[in-house]
C-alpha cells in the first residue's frame, strides 16, 4: 500500500509540490530499506542524520511570497 500511495503522489499531478522523504531516506543499495546512515535501530524511524537529510530536501523557495 505504501508503495502504491507514494507512486500515486509522485505521478498524479495533484500536488503543487512534493517532498519525497521516502526517496531521501532509502538505502541506495537496498531501496526497500531505510538507509543505515539514517537508522537508529528500529528500521522505520529516522535518526538525527535522517531528520537533517529530510529537512535539507525541502525546497524553501516554494515558501517565498514575493
PDB file of N, CA, C, O and CB in Angstrom:
ATOM      1  N   UNK A   1       0.833  -1.193   0.000  1.00  0.00           N
ATOM      2  CA  UNK A   1       0.000   0.000   0.000  1.00  0.00           C
ATOM      3  C   UNK A   1       0.873   1.250   0.000  1.00  0.00           C
ATOM      4  O   UNK A   1       0.595   2.195  -0.739  1.00  0.00           O
ATOM      5  CB  UNK A   1      -0.945   0.002   1.214  1.00  0.00           C
ATOM      6  N   UNK A   2       1.939   1.270   0.830  1.00  0.00           N
ATOM      7  CA  UNK A   2       2.815   2.433   0.908  1.00  0.00           C
ATOM      8  C   UNK A   2       3.420   2.748  -0.452  1.00  0.00           C
ATOM      9  O   UNK A   2       3.465   3.908  -0.861  1.00  0.00           O
ATOM     10  CB  UNK A   2       3.922   2.201   1.936  1.00  0.00           C
ATOM     11  N   UNK A   3       3.883   1.724  -1.150  1.00  0.00           N
ATOM     12  CA  UNK A   3       4.489   1.930  -2.468  1.00  0.00           C
ATOM     13  C   UNK A   3       3.468   2.496  -3.453  1.00  0.00           C
ATOM     14  O   UNK A   3       3.784   3.401  -4.226  1.00  0.00           O
ATOM     15  CB  UNK A   3       5.069   0.609  -3.007  1.00  0.00           C
ATOM     16  N   UNK A   4       2.258   1.970  -3.427  1.00  0.00           N
ATOM     17  CA  UNK A   4       1.218   2.437  -4.340  1.00  0.00           C
ATOM     18  C   UNK A   4       0.856   3.895  -4.066  1.00  0.00           C
ATOM     19  O   UNK A   4       0.700   4.687  -4.996  1.00  0.00           O
ATOM     20  CB  UNK A   4      -0.029   1.556  -4.221  1.00  0.00           C
ATOM     21  N   UNK A   5       0.726   4.243  -2.796  1.00  0.00           N
ATOM     22  CA  UNK A   5       0.390   5.630  -2.439  1.00  0.00           C
ATOM     23  C   UNK A   5       1.532   6.563  -2.840  1.00  0.00           C
ATOM     24  O   UNK A   5       1.291   7.623  -3.417  1.00  0.00           O
ATOM     25  CB  UNK A   5       0.098   5.754  -0.914  1.00  0.00           C
ATOM     26  N   UNK A   6       2.765   6.180  -2.540  1.00  0.00           N
ATOM     27  CA  UNK A   6       3.910   7.017  -2.919  1.00  0.00           C
ATOM     28  C   UNK A   6       3.972   7.209  -4.430  1.00  0.00           C
ATOM     29  O   UNK A   6       4.208   8.322  -4.900  1.00  0.00           O
ATOM     30  CB  UNK A   6       5.223   6.395  -2.415  1.00  0.00           C
ATOM     31  N   UNK A   7       3.765   6.141  -5.195  1.00  0.00           N
ATOM     32  CA  UNK A   7       3.813   6.258  -6.655  1.00  0.00           C
ATOM     33  C   UNK A   7       2.715   7.188  -7.162  1.00  0.00           C
ATOM     34  O   UNK A   7       2.948   8.000  -8.057  1.00  0.00           O
ATOM     35  CB  UNK A   7       3.677   4.873  -7.311  1.00  0.00           C
ATOM     36  N   UNK A   8       1.523   7.067  -6.589  1.00  0.00           N
ATOM     37  CA  UNK A   8       0.430   7.952  -6.996  1.00  0.00           C
ATOM     38  C   UNK A   8       0.775   9.409  -6.674  1.00  0.00           C
ATOM     39  O   UNK A   8       0.560  10.301  -7.495  1.00  0.00           O
ATOM     40  CB  UNK A   8      -0.889   7.544  -6.296  1.00  0.00           C
ATOM     41  N   UNK A   9       1.309   9.638  -5.481  1.00  0.00           N
ATOM     42  CA  UNK A   9       1.659  11.014  -5.101  1.00  0.00           C
ATOM     43  C   UNK A   9       2.723  11.582  -6.026  1.00  0.00           C
ATOM     44  O   UNK A   9       2.655  12.758  -6.384  1.00  0.00           O
ATOM     45  CB  UNK A   9       2.150  11.065  -3.647  1.00  0.00           C
ATOM     46  N   UNK A  10       3.698  10.786  -6.419  1.00  0.00           N
ATOM     47  CA  UNK A  10       4.769  11.247  -7.308  1.00  0.00           C
ATOM     48  C   UNK A  10       4.277  11.528  -8.722  1.00  0.00           C
ATOM     49  O   UNK A  10       4.799  12.416  -9.395  1.00  0.00           O
ATOM     50  CB  UNK A  10       5.879  10.220  -7.355  1.00  0.00           C
ATOM     51  N   UNK A  11       3.291  10.787  -9.170  1.00  0.00           N
ATOM     52  CA  UNK A  11       2.922  10.861 -10.588  1.00  0.00           C
ATOM     53  C   UNK A  11       1.545  11.449 -10.876  1.00  0.00           C
ATOM     54  O   UNK A  11       1.211  11.649 -12.044  1.00  0.00           O
ATOM     55  CB  UNK A  11       2.983   9.510 -11.171  1.00  0.00           C
ATOM     56  N   UNK A  12       0.744  11.730  -9.875  1.00  0.00           N
ATOM     57  CA  UNK A  12      -0.649  12.130 -10.111  1.00  0.00           C
ATOM     58  C   UNK A  12      -0.817  13.545 -10.656  1.00  0.00           C
ATOM     59  O   UNK A  12      -1.805  13.838 -11.328  1.00  0.00           O
ATOM     60  CB  UNK A  12      -1.418  12.011  -8.841  1.00  0.00           C
ATOM     61  N   UNK A  13       0.136  14.416 -10.371  1.00  0.00           N
ATOM     62  CA  UNK A  13      -0.028  15.806 -10.771  1.00  0.00           C
ATOM     63  C   UNK A  13      -1.032  16.558  -9.918  1.00  0.00           C
ATOM     64  O   UNK A  13      -1.425  17.671 -10.268  1.00  0.00           O
ATOM     65  CB  UNK A  13      -0.446  15.872 -12.200  1.00  0.00           C
ATOM     66  N   UNK A  14      -1.449  15.978  -8.817  1.00  0.00           N
ATOM     67  CA  UNK A  14      -2.457  16.583  -7.944  1.00  0.00           C
ATOM     68  C   UNK A  14      -1.881  17.561  -6.930  1.00  0.00           C
ATOM     69  O   UNK A  14      -2.632  18.221  -6.213  1.00  0.00           O
ATOM     70  CB  UNK A  14      -3.202  15.508  -7.217  1.00  0.00           C
ATOM     71  N   UNK A  15      -0.570  17.661  -6.862  1.00  0.00           N
ATOM     72  CA  UNK A  15       0.074  18.485  -5.839  1.00  0.00           C
ATOM     73  C   UNK A  15       0.928  19.570  -6.476  1.00  0.00           C
ATOM     74  O   UNK A  15       1.519  19.368  -7.536  1.00  0.00           O
ATOM     75  CB  UNK A  15       0.931  17.617  -4.911  1.00  0.00           C
ATOM     76  N   UNK A  16       0.987  20.722  -5.821  1.00  0.00           N
ATOM     77  CA  UNK A  16       1.841  21.803  -6.283  1.00  0.00           C
ATOM     78  C   UNK A  16       3.310  21.452  -6.084  1.00  0.00           C
ATOM     79  O   UNK A  16       4.169  21.866  -6.863  1.00  0.00           O
ATOM     80  CB  UNK A  16       1.501  23.101  -5.553  1.00  0.00           C
ATOM     81  N   UNK A  17       3.586  20.687  -5.036  1.00  0.00           N
ATOM     82  CA  UNK A  17       4.955  20.281  -4.726  1.00  0.00           C
ATOM     83  C   UNK A  17       4.902  19.003  -3.901  1.00  0.00           C
ATOM     84  O   UNK A  17       3.885  18.673  -3.292  1.00  0.00           O
ATOM     85  CB  UNK A  17       5.725  21.408  -3.963  1.00  0.00           C
ATOM     86  N   UNK A  18       6.006  18.308  -3.900  1.00  0.00           N
ATOM     87  CA  UNK A  18       6.108  17.075  -3.138  1.00  0.00           C
ATOM     88  C   UNK A  18       7.520  16.954  -2.602  1.00  0.00           C
ATOM     89  O   UNK A  18       8.486  17.115  -3.348  1.00  0.00           O
ATOM     90  CB  UNK A  18       5.733  15.845  -4.004  1.00  0.00           C
ATOM     91  N   UNK A  19       7.646  16.675  -1.326  1.00  0.00           N
ATOM     92  CA  UNK A  19       8.945  16.353  -0.737  1.00  0.00           C
ATOM     93  C   UNK A  19       8.939  14.845  -0.560  1.00  0.00           C
ATOM     94  O   UNK A  19       8.194  14.313   0.263  1.00  0.00           O
ATOM     95  CB  UNK A  19       9.201  17.122   0.643  1.00  0.00           C
ATOM     96  N   UNK A  20       9.759  14.166  -1.322  1.00  0.00           N
ATOM     97  CA  UNK A  20       9.760  12.709  -1.341  1.00  0.00           C
ATOM     98  C   UNK A  20      10.693  12.176  -0.259  1.00  0.00           C
ATOM     99  O   UNK A  20      11.832  11.802  -0.536  1.00  0.00           O
ATOM    100  CB  UNK A  20      10.181  12.180  -2.731  1.00  0.00           C
ATOM    101  N   UNK A  21      10.196  12.147   0.979  1.00  0.00           N
ATOM    102  CA  UNK A  21      11.004  11.675   2.094  1.00  0.00           C
ATOM    103  C   UNK A  21      11.351  10.191   1.939  1.00  0.00           C
ATOM    104  O   UNK A  21      12.388   9.750   2.434  1.00  0.00           O
ATOM    105  CB  UNK A  21      10.268  11.909   3.415  1.00  0.00           C
ATOM    106  N   UNK A  22      10.517   9.432   1.273  1.00  0.00           N
ATOM    107  CA  UNK A  22      10.836   8.029   1.018  1.00  0.00           C
ATOM    108  C   UNK A  22      12.125   7.934   0.197  1.00  0.00           C
ATOM    109  O   UNK A  22      13.012   7.148   0.529  1.00  0.00           O
ATOM    110  CB  UNK A  22       9.664   7.322   0.282  1.00  0.00           C
ATOM    111  N   UNK A  23      12.230   8.718  -0.858  1.00  0.00           N
ATOM    112  CA  UNK A  23      13.431   8.699  -1.695  1.00  0.00           C
ATOM    113  C   UNK A  23      14.650   9.210  -0.940  1.00  0.00           C
ATOM    114  O   UNK A  23      15.755   8.695  -1.109  1.00  0.00           O
ATOM    115  CB  UNK A  23      13.212   9.536  -2.950  1.00  0.00           C
ATOM    116  N   UNK A  24      14.446  10.217  -0.114  1.00  0.00           N
ATOM    117  CA  UNK A  24      15.552  10.799   0.651  1.00  0.00           C
ATOM    118  C   UNK A  24      16.120   9.797   1.645  1.00  0.00           C
ATOM    119  O   UNK A  24      17.335   9.730   1.832  1.00  0.00           O
ATOM    120  CB  UNK A  24      15.089  12.059   1.387  1.00  0.00           C
ATOM    121  N   UNK A  25      15.260   9.025   2.279  1.00  0.00           N
ATOM    122  CA  UNK A  25      15.679   8.155   3.375  1.00  0.00           C
ATOM    123  C   UNK A  25      16.077   6.747   2.951  1.00  0.00           C
ATOM    124  O   UNK A  25      16.634   6.008   3.764  1.00  0.00           O
ATOM    125  CB  UNK A  25      14.587   8.064   4.369  1.00  0.00           C
ATOM    126  N   UNK A  26      15.816   6.351   1.721  1.00  0.00           N
ATOM    127  CA  UNK A  26      16.044   4.954   1.346  1.00  0.00           C
ATOM    128  C   UNK A  26      17.523   4.636   1.166  1.00  0.00           C
ATOM    129  O   UNK A  26      18.337   5.510   0.869  1.00  0.00           O
ATOM    130  CB  UNK A  26      15.297   4.632   0.068  1.00  0.00           C
ATOM    131  N   UNK A  27      17.842   3.377   1.353  1.00  0.00           N
ATOM    132  CA  UNK A  27      19.191   2.851   1.171  1.00  0.00           C
ATOM    133  C   UNK A  27      19.437   2.678  -0.326  1.00  0.00           C
ATOM    134  O   UNK A  27      18.704   1.929  -0.973  1.00  0.00           O
ATOM    135  CB  UNK A  27      19.384   1.495   1.938  1.00  0.00           C
ATOM    136  N   UNK A  28      20.443   3.345  -0.899  1.00  0.00           N
ATOM    137  CA  UNK A  28      20.688   3.211  -2.339  1.00  0.00           C
ATOM    138  C   UNK A  28      21.002   1.763  -2.748  1.00  0.00           C
ATOM    139  O   UNK A  28      20.698   1.356  -3.869  1.00  0.00           O
ATOM    140  CB  UNK A  28      21.841   4.124  -2.753  1.00  0.00           C
ATOM    141  N   UNK A  29      21.601   0.999  -1.853  1.00  0.00           N
ATOM    142  CA  UNK A  29      21.943  -0.387  -2.162  1.00  0.00           C
ATOM    143  C   UNK A  29      20.739  -1.318  -2.012  1.00  0.00           C
ATOM    144  O   UNK A  29      20.677  -2.365  -2.656  1.00  0.00           O
ATOM    145  CB  UNK A  29      23.076  -0.858  -1.262  1.00  0.00           C
ATOM    146  N   UNK A  30      19.794  -0.939  -1.168  1.00  0.00           N
ATOM    147  CA  UNK A  30      18.594  -1.740  -0.907  1.00  0.00           C
ATOM    148  C   UNK A  30      17.411  -0.795  -0.794  1.00  0.00           C
ATOM    149  O   UNK A  30      16.993  -0.454   0.313  1.00  0.00           O
ATOM    150  CB  UNK A  30      18.748  -2.605   0.394  1.00  0.00           C
ATOM    151  N   UNK A  31      16.862  -0.363  -1.933  1.00  0.00           N
ATOM    152  CA  UNK A  31      15.847   0.705  -1.951  1.00  0.00           C
ATOM    153  C   UNK A  31      14.586   0.451  -1.140  1.00  0.00           C
ATOM    154  O   UNK A  31      13.835   1.389  -0.875  1.00  0.00           O
ATOM    155  CB  UNK A  31      15.450   0.955  -3.336  1.00  0.00           C
ATOM    156  N   UNK A  32      14.338  -0.767  -0.745  1.00  0.00           N
ATOM    157  CA  UNK A  32      13.149  -1.031   0.069  1.00  0.00           C
ATOM    158  C   UNK A  32      13.441  -0.856   1.555  1.00  0.00           C
ATOM    159  O   UNK A  32      12.558  -1.055   2.389  1.00  0.00           O
ATOM    160  CB  UNK A  32      12.628  -2.442  -0.196  1.00  0.00           C
ATOM    161  N   UNK A  33      14.665  -0.489   1.885  1.00  0.00           N
ATOM    162  CA  UNK A  33      15.077  -0.354   3.283  1.00  0.00           C
ATOM    163  C   UNK A  33      15.490   1.076   3.603  1.00  0.00           C
ATOM    164  O   UNK A  33      15.850   1.852   2.718  1.00  0.00           O
ATOM    165  CB  UNK A  33      16.227  -1.310   3.593  1.00  0.00           C
ATOM    166  N   UNK A  34      15.429   1.398   4.873  1.00  0.00           N
ATOM    167  CA  UNK A  34      15.915   2.673   5.375  1.00  0.00           C
ATOM    168  C   UNK A  34      17.436   2.687   5.277  1.00  0.00           C
ATOM    169  O   UNK A  34      18.094   1.707   5.629  1.00  0.00           O
ATOM    170  CB  UNK A  34      15.446   2.915   6.840  1.00  0.00           C
ATOM    171  N   UNK A  35      17.989   3.785   4.803  1.00  0.00           N
ATOM    172  CA  UNK A  35      19.440   3.939   4.708  1.00  0.00           C
ATOM    173  C   UNK A  35      20.053   3.714   6.091  1.00  0.00           C
ATOM    174  O   UNK A  35      19.637   4.362   7.052  1.00  0.00           O
ATOM    175  CB  UNK A  35      19.821   5.350   4.152  1.00  0.00           C
ATOM    176  N   UNK A  36      21.028   2.817   6.215  1.00  0.00           N
ATOM    177  CA  UNK A  36      21.640   2.561   7.525  1.00  0.00           C
ATOM    178  C   UNK A  36      22.197   3.817   8.199  1.00  0.00           C
ATOM    179  O   UNK A  36      22.250   3.892   9.427  1.00  0.00           O
ATOM    180  CB  UNK A  36      22.745   1.550   7.374  1.00  0.00           C
ATOM    181  N   UNK A  37      22.607   4.790   7.409  1.00  0.00           N
ATOM    182  CA  UNK A  37      23.125   6.040   7.977  1.00  0.00           C
ATOM    183  C   UNK A  37      22.030   6.822   8.700  1.00  0.00           C
ATOM    184  O   UNK A  37      22.324   7.692   9.519  1.00  0.00           O
ATOM    185  CB  UNK A  37      23.742   6.908   6.875  1.00  0.00           C
ATOM    186  N   UNK A  38      20.776   6.513   8.399  1.00  0.00           N
ATOM    187  CA  UNK A  38      19.648   7.235   8.981  1.00  0.00           C
ATOM    188  C   UNK A  38      18.838   6.378   9.949  1.00  0.00           C
ATOM    189  O   UNK A  38      17.794   6.815  10.433  1.00  0.00           O
ATOM    190  CB  UNK A  38      18.747   7.746   7.885  1.00  0.00           C
ATOM    191  N   UNK A  39      19.298   5.181  10.232  1.00  0.00           N
ATOM    192  CA  UNK A  39      18.542   4.216  11.032  1.00  0.00           C
ATOM    193  C   UNK A  39      19.017   4.194  12.486  1.00  0.00           C
ATOM    194  O   UNK A  39      20.172   3.864  12.752  1.00  0.00           O
ATOM    195  CB  UNK A  39      18.662   2.818  10.424  1.00  0.00           C
ATOM    196  N   UNK A  40      18.128   4.546  13.436  1.00  0.00           N
ATOM    197  CA  UNK A  40      18.521   4.489  14.838  1.00  0.00           C
ATOM    198  C   UNK A  40      18.467   3.075  15.408  1.00  0.00           C
ATOM    199  O   UNK A  40      18.838   2.846  16.559  1.00  0.00           O
ATOM    200  CB  UNK A  40      17.636   5.395  15.650  1.00  0.00           C
ATOM    201  N   UNK A  41      18.007   2.141  14.604  1.00  0.00           N
ATOM    202  CA  UNK A  41      17.969   0.758  15.051  1.00  0.00           C
ATOM    203  C   UNK A  41      16.614   0.085  14.930  1.00  0.00           C
ATOM    204  O   UNK A  41      16.518  -1.131  15.095  1.00  0.00           O
ATOM    205  CB  UNK A  41      18.407   0.693  16.446  1.00  0.00           C
ATOM    206  N   UNK A  42      15.559   0.849  14.646  1.00  0.00           N
ATOM    207  CA  UNK A  42      14.238   0.229  14.542  1.00  0.00           C
ATOM    208  C   UNK A  42      13.822  -0.040  13.095  1.00  0.00           C
ATOM    209  O   UNK A  42      12.750  -0.594  12.852  1.00  0.00           O
ATOM    210  CB  UNK A  42      13.206   1.110  15.210  1.00  0.00           C
ATOM    211  N   UNK A  43      14.655   0.348  12.141  1.00  0.00           N
ATOM    212  CA  UNK A  43      14.405   0.133  10.707  1.00  0.00           C
ATOM    213  C   UNK A  43      13.164   0.846  10.180  1.00  0.00           C
ATOM    214  O   UNK A  43      12.655   0.497   9.115  1.00  0.00           O
ATOM    215  CB  UNK A  43      14.272  -1.335  10.436  1.00  0.00           C
ATOM    216  N   UNK A  44      12.676   1.837  10.914  1.00  0.00           N
ATOM    217  CA  UNK A  44      11.469   2.553  10.495  1.00  0.00           C
ATOM    218  C   UNK A  44      11.654   4.064  10.586  1.00  0.00           C
ATOM    219  O   UNK A  44      11.491   4.778   9.596  1.00  0.00           O
ATOM    220  CB  UNK A  44      10.276   2.124  11.348  1.00  0.00           C
ATOM    221  N   UNK A  45      11.992   4.542  11.769  1.00  0.00           N
ATOM    222  CA  UNK A  45      12.077   5.982  12.011  1.00  0.00           C
ATOM    223  C   UNK A  45      13.489   6.489  11.762  1.00  0.00           C
ATOM    224  O   UNK A  45      14.454   5.756  11.983  1.00  0.00           O
ATOM    225  CB  UNK A  45      11.643   6.316  13.443  1.00  0.00           C
ATOM    226  N   UNK A  46      13.627   7.728  11.306  1.00  0.00           N
ATOM    227  CA  UNK A  46      14.967   8.269  11.069  1.00  0.00           C
ATOM    228  C   UNK A  46      15.639   8.717  12.364  1.00  0.00           C
ATOM    229  O   UNK A  46      14.980   9.092  13.334  1.00  0.00           O
ATOM    230  CB  UNK A  46      14.894   9.440  10.096  1.00  0.00           C
ATOM    231  N   UNK A  47      16.946   8.667  12.349  1.00  0.00           N
ATOM    232  CA  UNK A  47      17.729   9.234  13.449  1.00  0.00           C
ATOM    233  C   UNK A  47      17.937  10.721  13.165  1.00  0.00           C
ATOM    234  O   UNK A  47      17.321  11.263  12.247  1.00  0.00           O
ATOM    235  CB  UNK A  47      19.109   8.488  13.618  1.00  0.00           C
ATOM    236  N   UNK A  48      18.786  11.378  13.930  1.00  0.00           N
ATOM    237  CA  UNK A  48      19.020  12.817  13.729  1.00  0.00           C
ATOM    238  C   UNK A  48      19.553  13.108  12.333  1.00  0.00           C
ATOM    239  O   UNK A  48      19.141  14.084  11.706  1.00  0.00           O
ATOM    240  CB  UNK A  48      20.001  13.350  14.777  1.00  0.00           C
ATOM    241  N   UNK A  49      20.466  12.272  11.836  1.00  0.00           N
ATOM    242  CA  UNK A  49      21.014  12.486  10.485  1.00  0.00           C
ATOM    243  C   UNK A  49      19.921  12.334   9.427  1.00  0.00           C
ATOM    244  O   UNK A  49      19.917  13.059   8.432  1.00  0.00           O
ATOM    245  CB  UNK A  49      22.168  11.492  10.203  1.00  0.00           C
ATOM    246  N   UNK A  50      19.009  11.407   9.633  1.00  0.00           N
ATOM    247  CA  UNK A  50      17.891  11.247   8.711  1.00  0.00           C
ATOM    248  C   UNK A  50      16.959  12.444   8.731  1.00  0.00           C
ATOM    249  O   UNK A  50      16.467  12.869   7.686  1.00  0.00           O
ATOM    250  CB  UNK A  50      17.118   9.995   9.042  1.00  0.00           C
ATOM    251  N   UNK A  51      16.715  12.987   9.908  1.00  0.00           N
ATOM    252  CA  UNK A  51      15.888  14.197  10.010  1.00  0.00           C
ATOM    253  C   UNK A  51      16.555  15.376   9.316  1.00  0.00           C
ATOM    254  O   UNK A  51      15.880  16.177   8.668  1.00  0.00           O
ATOM    255  CB  UNK A  51      15.617  14.543  11.482  1.00  0.00           C
ATOM    256  N   UNK A  52      17.869  15.489   9.444  1.00  0.00           N
ATOM    257  CA  UNK A  52      18.597  16.556   8.750  1.00  0.00           C
ATOM    258  C   UNK A  52      18.473  16.371   7.237  1.00  0.00           C
ATOM    259  O   UNK A  52      18.237  17.339   6.514  1.00  0.00           O
ATOM    260  CB  UNK A  52      20.094  16.571   9.175  1.00  0.00           C
ATOM    261  N   UNK A  53      18.629  15.144   6.758  1.00  0.00           N
ATOM    262  CA  UNK A  53      18.504  14.875   5.321  1.00  0.00           C
ATOM    263  C   UNK A  53      17.116  15.242   4.810  1.00  0.00           C
ATOM    264  O   UNK A  53      16.981  15.808   3.726  1.00  0.00           O
ATOM    265  CB  UNK A  53      18.796  13.397   5.025  1.00  0.00           C
ATOM    266  N   UNK A  54      16.092  14.924   5.583  1.00  0.00           N
ATOM    267  CA  UNK A  54      14.737  15.276   5.176  1.00  0.00           C
ATOM    268  C   UNK A  54      14.544  16.795   5.166  1.00  0.00           C
ATOM    269  O   UNK A  54      13.923  17.338   4.252  1.00  0.00           O
ATOM    270  CB  UNK A  54      13.714  14.618   6.110  1.00  0.00           C
ATOM    271  N   UNK A  55      15.067  17.464   6.166  1.00  0.00           N
ATOM    272  CA  UNK A  55      14.949  18.930   6.214  1.00  0.00           C
ATOM    273  C   UNK A  55      15.634  19.570   5.015  1.00  0.00           C
ATOM    274  O   UNK A  55      15.118  20.524   4.432  1.00  0.00           O
ATOM    275  CB  UNK A  55      15.554  19.480   7.519  1.00  0.00           C
ATOM    276  N   UNK A  56      16.786  19.047   4.654  1.00  0.00           N
ATOM    277  CA  UNK A  56      17.531  19.604   3.505  1.00  0.00           C
ATOM    278  C   UNK A  56      16.835  19.334   2.186  1.00  0.00           C
ATOM    279  O   UNK A  56      17.094  20.023   1.199  1.00  0.00           O
ATOM    280  CB  UNK A  56      18.939  19.027   3.457  1.00  0.00           C
ATOM    281  N   UNK A  57      15.966  18.353   2.152  1.00  0.00           N
ATOM    282  CA  UNK A  57      15.240  18.025   0.921  1.00  0.00           C
ATOM    283  C   UNK A  57      14.097  18.979   0.639  1.00  0.00           C
ATOM    284  O   UNK A  57      13.545  18.970  -0.461  1.00  0.00           O
ATOM    285  CB  UNK A  57      14.707  16.621   0.996  1.00  0.00           C
ATOM    286  N   UNK A  58      13.733  19.798   1.605  1.00  0.00           N
ATOM    287  CA  UNK A  58      12.628  20.735   1.426  1.00  0.00           C
ATOM    288  C   UNK A  58      13.116  21.960   0.660  1.00  0.00           C
ATOM    289  O   UNK A  58      14.059  22.635   1.074  1.00  0.00           O
ATOM    290  CB  UNK A  58      12.028  21.149   2.794  1.00  0.00           C
ATOM    291  N   UNK A  59      12.462  22.231  -0.455  1.00  0.00           N
ATOM    292  CA  UNK A  59      12.799  23.377  -1.288  1.00  0.00           C
ATOM    293  C   UNK A  59      12.140  24.630  -0.689  1.00  0.00           C
ATOM    294  O   UNK A  59      10.956  24.882  -0.911  1.00  0.00           O
ATOM    295  CB  UNK A  59      12.338  23.149  -2.770  1.00  0.00           C
ATOM    296  N   UNK A  60      12.906  25.396   0.058  1.00  0.00           N
ATOM    297  CA  UNK A  60      12.352  26.560   0.741  1.00  0.00           C
ATOM    298  C   UNK A  60      11.874  27.648  -0.205  1.00  0.00           C
ATOM    299  O   UNK A  60      11.086  28.504   0.197  1.00  0.00           O
ATOM    300  CB  UNK A  60      13.371  27.128   1.667  1.00  0.00           C
ATOM    301  N   UNK A  61      12.324  27.637  -1.432  1.00  0.00           N
ATOM    302  CA  UNK A  61      11.871  28.632  -2.415  1.00  0.00           C
ATOM    303  C   UNK A  61      10.364  28.526  -2.617  1.00  0.00           C
ATOM    304  O   UNK A  61       9.713  29.521  -2.936  1.00  0.00           O
ATOM    305  CB  UNK A  61      12.606  28.443  -3.767  1.00  0.00           C
ATOM    306  N   UNK A  62       9.812  27.357  -2.439  1.00  0.00           N
ATOM    307  CA  UNK A  62       8.364  27.166  -2.589  1.00  0.00           C
ATOM    308  C   UNK A  62       7.562  28.003  -1.587  1.00  0.00           C
ATOM    309  O   UNK A  62       6.377  28.262  -1.801  1.00  0.00           O
ATOM    310  CB  UNK A  62       8.014  25.689  -2.421  1.00  0.00           C
ATOM    311  N   UNK A  63       8.202  28.420  -0.505  1.00  0.00           N
ATOM    312  CA  UNK A  63       7.506  29.162   0.542  1.00  0.00           C
ATOM    313  C   UNK A  63       7.685  30.670   0.427  1.00  0.00           C
ATOM    314  O   UNK A  63       7.166  31.419   1.254  1.00  0.00           O
ATOM    315  CB  UNK A  63       7.984  28.706   1.889  1.00  0.00           C
ATOM    316  N   UNK A  64       8.402  31.115  -0.574  1.00  0.00           N
ATOM    317  CA  UNK A  64       8.602  32.567  -0.749  1.00  0.00           C
ATOM    318  C   UNK A  64       7.319  33.207  -1.246  1.00  0.00           C
ATOM    319  O   UNK A  64       6.564  32.617  -2.019  1.00  0.00           O
ATOM    320  CB  UNK A  64       9.763  32.856  -1.740  1.00  0.00           C
ATOM    321  N   UNK A  65       7.094  34.403  -0.793  1.00  0.00           N
ATOM    322  CA  UNK A  65       5.834  35.075  -1.190  1.00  0.00           C
ATOM    323  C   UNK A  65       6.059  36.248  -2.133  1.00  0.00           C
ATOM    324  O   UNK A  65       5.117  36.987  -2.419  1.00  0.00           O
ATOM    325  CB  UNK A  65       5.095  35.567   0.045  1.00  0.00           C
ATOM    326  N   UNK A  66       7.264  36.438  -2.617  1.00  0.00           N
ATOM    327  CA  UNK A  66       7.482  37.586  -3.498  1.00  0.00           C
ATOM    328  C   UNK A  66       7.256  37.194  -4.897  1.00  0.00           C
ATOM    329  O   UNK A  66       7.389  38.020  -5.799  1.00  0.00           O
ATOM    330  CB  UNK A  66       8.865  38.156  -3.343  1.00  0.00           C
TER     331      UNK A  66
END
